[in-house]
Amino acid sequence: MRKLLFVLLLTIAMSITACGSEDGKTPQEPQKTEDDAQENTAVQDDAAENSDEQSNESDQTAASNDSGSSNLEDYMASLKEQSDGIKSYLENEAMTQQDMNEKSQELYKLWDDGLNYLWGELKNKLPEDEFAKLLDEQRTWVADKEAAVEEAGKEVEGGSMYPLVVNSEAAKLTEERVYELYEKLK
């Protein structure tokens, strides 16, 4: 399946880059690096240690609302709708390689923000011992995700498709993790 996706992405990229980008810009590098992953884990560690802090005010509002379950379902529906829109755009619109790289980064950021939102919800809902176990599981997941993303990018490392490939893999894995965490909140 990965090879098929790779071939499809390569074909699209080749046909788009064959048209050329007249602005002369170089492709955008992916935003997430190994250092970012370590920073993300550190942020999650801080969240576990500082339960009084929330990442933003909208998270606090949603978490304190009496109809939290309904808000969570609305949040997930909105997240999926936004994701589907970005995926559709990536699949159906003619774009430069740089545009595809940026859209894939946008998709990854969307799911990463969703992951962080759910993480805050879990911190508020789970008993301390369960949350501690989940924190250990999350650290393992982050390391596994980063390894998978690195592996996915090896075939195109140094090329203009690199950001698209690594962002797409990171988005896919993060989306899967968001749904796993969502199930824990039901």
VOPAGU-2260 file (C-alpha; in pm, 1 decimal, decimal comma):
REM VOPAGU-2260
SITE   aa  ch    i         X         Y         Z
SITE  MET   A    0       0,0       0,0       0,0
SITE  ARG   A    1     285,3     237,9      83,8
SITE  LYS   A    2     452,4     169,3    -247,6
SITE  LEU   A    3     128,6     239,4    -433,1
SITE  LEU   A    4      88,8     568,1    -244,3
SITE  PHE   A    5     450,2     653,3    -312,7
SITE  VAL   A    6     415,3     583,0    -684,9
SITE  LEU   A    7      94,7     786,6    -699,8
SITE  LEU   A    8     252,1    1079,2    -515,9
SITE  LEU   A    9     564,1    1057,3    -730,0
SITE  THR   A   10     357,9    1059,8   -1049,5
SITE  ILE   A   11     157,3    1359,3    -935,2
SITE  ALA   A   12     467,5    1545,0    -826,4
SITE  MET   A   13     649,1    1474,3   -1150,2
SITE  SER   A   14     360,4    1593,8   -1361,3
SITE  ILE   A   15     321,4    1908,1   -1153,8
SITE  THR   A   16     690,0    1988,9   -1135,4
SITE  ALA   A   17     718,5    1926,3   -1509,0
SITE  CYS   A   18     493,9    2229,1   -1550,8
SITE  GLY   A   19     745,1    2425,2   -1345,1
SITE  SER   A   20     706,5    2679,9   -1074,2
SITE  GLU   A   21     761,5    3028,0   -1208,1
SITE  ASP   A   22     806,0    3189,2    -867,0
SITE  GLY   A   23    1143,2    3021,6    -814,8
SITE  LYS   A   24    1066,9    2922,7    -456,8
SITE  THR   A   25    1213,7    2612,0    -309,5
SITE  PRO   A   26     986,8    2352,4    -151,5
SITE  GLN   A   27     897,7    2404,5     209,7
SITE  GLU   A   28    1071,9    2177,2     454,2
SITE  PRO   A   29     854,8    1982,8     696,0
SITE  GLN   A   30     792,3    2158,4    1022,7
SITE  LYS   A   31     819,5    1857,7    1249,7
SITE  THR   A   32    1166,4    1728,2    1326,5
SITE  GLU   A   33    1307,8    1490,4    1581,9
SITE  ASP   A   34    1371,0    1790,2    1807,7
SITE  ASP   A   35    1005,5    1888,5    1766,3
SITE  ALA   A   36     901,2    1538,5    1870,1
SITE  GLN   A   37    1112,7    1563,5    2183,7
SITE  GLU   A   38     967,3    1907,0    2249,6
SITE  ASN   A   39     614,9    1767,7    2197,8
SITE  THR   A   40     686,1    1494,1    2452,0
SITE  ALA   A   41     825,1    1754,3    2692,0
SITE  VAL   A   42     511,4    1962,7    2645,9
SITE  GLN   A   43     298,2    1658,2    2719,0
SITE  ASP   A   44     510,5    1585,2    3027,0
SITE  ASP   A   45     457,8    1941,9    3144,8
SITE  ALA   A   46      84,8    1903,8    3089,7
SITE  ALA   A   47      84,2    1593,4    3303,3
SITE  GLU   A   48     270,6    1769,6    3582,4
SITE  ASN   A   49      77,5    2094,9    3566,1
SITE  SER   A   50    -285,1    1995,5    3560,1
SITE  ASP   A   51    -402,4    2350,7    3626,5
SITE  GLU   A   52    -266,9    2477,6    3293,9
SITE  GLN   A   53    -452,3    2443,9    2963,4
SITE  SER   A   54    -308,4    2502,6    2617,4
SITE  ASN   A   55    -574,6    2760,1    2524,0
SITE  GLU   A   56    -897,5    2913,3    2645,0
SITE  SER   A   57   -1120,3    2724,8    2403,0
SITE  ASP   A   58    -994,3    2396,8    2545,8
SITE  GLN   A   59   -1086,9    2516,3    2894,0
SITE  THR   A   60   -1434,0    2619,4    2781,8
SITE  ALA   A   61   -1500,0    2286,9    2611,8
SITE  ALA   A   62   -1364,3    2087,9    2906,4
SITE  SER   A   63   -1574,3    2272,7    3162,9
SITE  ASN   A   64   -1898,4    2257,3    2966,7
SITE  ASP   A   65   -2164,5    2026,8    3113,7
SITE  SER   A   66   -2238,2    1880,2    2771,7
SITE  GLY   A   67   -1872,7    1786,8    2718,7
SITE  SER   A   68   -1961,1    1463,7    2541,5
SITE  SER   A   69   -2163,6    1649,8    2282,5
SITE  ASN   A   70   -1890,6    1911,5    2243,7
SITE  LEU   A   71   -1634,3    1638,1    2195,7
SITE  GLU   A   72   -1843,5    1477,1    1923,9
SITE  ASP   A   73   -1886,3    1816,8    1757,1
SITE  TYR   A   74   -1513,1    1876,7    1780,9
SITE  MET   A   75   -1434,7    1541,0    1622,1
SITE  ALA   A   76   -1691,0    1599,3    1346,2
SITE  SER   A   77   -1537,7    1938,3    1272,9
SITE  LEU   A   78   -1188,4    1789,6    1274,0
SITE  LYS   A   79   -1290,6    1518,6    1028,5
SITE  GLU   A   80   -1468,3    1769,1     803,5
SITE  GLN   A   81   -1161,6    1993,0     789,8
SITE  SER   A   82    -937,4    1693,5     725,8
SITE  ASP   A   83   -1160,2    1564,5     448,2
SITE  GLY   A   84   -1151,9    1909,3     287,4
SITE  ILE   A   85    -772,4    1922,7     289,7
SITE  LYS   A   86    -743,4    1564,3     162,6
SITE  SER   A   87    -990,5    1636,3    -117,4
SITE  TYR   A   88    -797,2    1946,4    -212,8
SITE  LEU   A   89    -471,6    1750,5    -219,8
SITE  GLU   A   90    -624,8    1478,0    -436,3
SITE  ASN   A   91    -827,2    1689,6    -679,0
SITE  GLU   A   92    -660,6    2025,2    -730,2
SITE  ALA   A   93    -373,4    2104,2    -961,2
SITE  MET   A   94     -95,6    2238,7    -740,0
SITE  THR   A   95     273,6    2301,1    -743,7
SITE  GLN   A   96     492,5    2074,1    -534,9
SITE  GLN   A   97     535,6    2354,1    -284,4
SITE  ASP   A   98     156,2    2390,6    -255,3
SITE  MET   A   99     119,8    2015,7    -198,4
SITE  ASN   A  100     392,3    2028,7      66,1
SITE  GLU   A  101     216,2    2316,1     242,5
SITE  LYS   A  102    -125,8    2145,9     228,4
SITE  SER   A  103      18,8    1823,3     368,6
SITE  GLN   A  104     177,5    2025,7     647,9
SITE  GLU   A  105    -160,8    2188,5     714,1
SITE  LEU   A  106    -320,3    1843,3     737,4
SITE  TYR   A  107     -56,1    1721,6     980,8
SITE  LYS   A  108     -92,4    2034,7    1195,2
SITE  LEU   A  109    -469,3    1988,3    1204,1
SITE  TRP   A  110    -437,5    1634,5    1341,4
SITE  ASP   A  111    -152,8    1729,2    1575,3
SITE  ASP   A  112    -366,4    2009,9    1720,4
SITE  GLY   A  113    -650,4    1758,7    1756,9
SITE  LEU   A  114    -418,8    1521,9    1939,8
SITE  ASN   A  115    -315,9    1794,8    2181,2
SITE  TYR   A  116    -678,6    1895,3    2240,0
SITE  LEU   A  117    -777,0    1537,0    2324,2
SITE  TRP   A  118    -471,5    1504,6    2544,1
SITE  GLY   A  119    -602,9    1793,2    2755,0
SITE  GLU   A  120    -946,4    1632,7    2770,8
SITE  LEU   A  121    -794,6    1303,9    2886,5
SITE  LYS   A  122    -593,0    1483,2    3153,7
SITE  ASN   A  123    -914,4    1632,0    3291,2
SITE  LYS   A  124   -1116,6    1310,4    3273,4
SITE  LEU   A  125    -888,4    1019,8    3362,6
SITE  PRO   A  126    -780,8     926,6    3713,5
SITE  GLU   A  127    -416,5    1011,1    3782,0
SITE  ASP   A  128    -290,3     650,5    3764,7
SITE  GLU   A  129    -463,9     582,6    3431,9
SITE  PHE   A  130    -332,2     908,0    3290,6
SITE  ALA   A  131      22,4     816,3    3398,1
SITE  LYS   A  132      -6,0     485,1    3210,5
SITE  LEU   A  133    -140,2     669,4    2907,8
SITE  LEU   A  134     150,1     913,3    2927,5
SITE  ASP   A  135     396,9     624,1    2906,4
SITE  GLU   A  136     203,1     481,0    2613,1
SITE  GLN   A  137     210,6     823,3    2443,8
SITE  ARG   A  138     586,5     850,7    2477,3
SITE  THR   A  139     623,2     515,5    2302,7
SITE  TRP   A  140     375,8     620,1    2034,3
SITE  VAL   A  141     567,4     943,4    1964,8
SITE  ALA   A  142     893,7     752,3    1921,8
SITE  ASP   A  143     726,7     495,1    1694,0
SITE  LYS   A  144     561,5     768,9    1488,2
SITE  GLU   A  145     886,2     957,4    1440,4
SITE  ALA   A  146    1062,0     636,9    1330,0
SITE  ALA   A  147     784,2     558,3    1081,1
SITE  VAL   A  148     790,9     912,5     943,3
SITE  GLU   A  149    1168,0     898,2     903,0
SITE  GLU   A  150    1139,9     562,6     726,0
SITE  ALA   A  151     870,1     695,3     492,1
SITE  GLY   A  152    1090,8     986,1     390,7
SITE  LYS   A  153    1402,9     782,7     316,9
SITE  GLU   A  154    1304,0     702,6     -40,5
SITE  VAL   A  155    1265,8    1071,0    -131,5
SITE  GLU   A  156    1513,5    1230,7     107,9
SITE  GLY   A  157    1661,1    1546,0     -39,0
SITE  GLY   A  158    1391,3    1569,6    -302,6
SITE  SER   A  159    1110,7    1816,9    -344,3
SITE  MET   A  160     855,8    1550,9    -245,0
SITE  TYR   A  161    1017,0    1487,7      92,6
SITE  PRO   A  162     793,1    1727,9     288,5
SITE  LEU   A  163     479,9    1586,8     123,7
SITE  VAL   A  164     573,5    1228,7     203,4
SITE  VAL   A  165     677,2    1283,9     565,4
SITE  ASN   A  166     389,4    1519,7     643,6
SITE  SER   A  167     140,0    1277,2     489,3
SITE  GLU   A  168     276,3     986,5     692,4
SITE  ALA   A  169     278,7    1192,7    1011,5
SITE  ALA   A  170     -77,5    1311,3     945,5
SITE  LYS   A  171    -200,2     956,8     883,1
SITE  LEU   A  172     -42,6     818,4    1200,6
SITE  THR   A  173    -156,4    1113,5    1409,9
SITE  GLU   A  174    -511,9    1084,5    1276,8
SITE  GLU   A  175    -515,7     717,9    1380,6
SITE  ARG   A  176    -389,1     812,4    1727,0
SITE  VAL   A  177    -652,1    1085,7    1762,8
SITE  TYR   A  178    -926,7     828,9    1707,7
SITE  GLU   A  179    -763,4     590,8    1958,6
SITE  LEU   A  180    -759,3     864,1    2221,2
SITE  TYR   A  181   -1113,6     969,0    2132,6
SITE  GLU   A  182   -1231,7     615,1    2210,2
SITE  LYS   A  183   -1083,1     648,4    2559,2
SITE  LEU   A  184   -1299,2     955,8    2617,6
SITE  LYS   A  185   -1628,5     794,3    2519,6
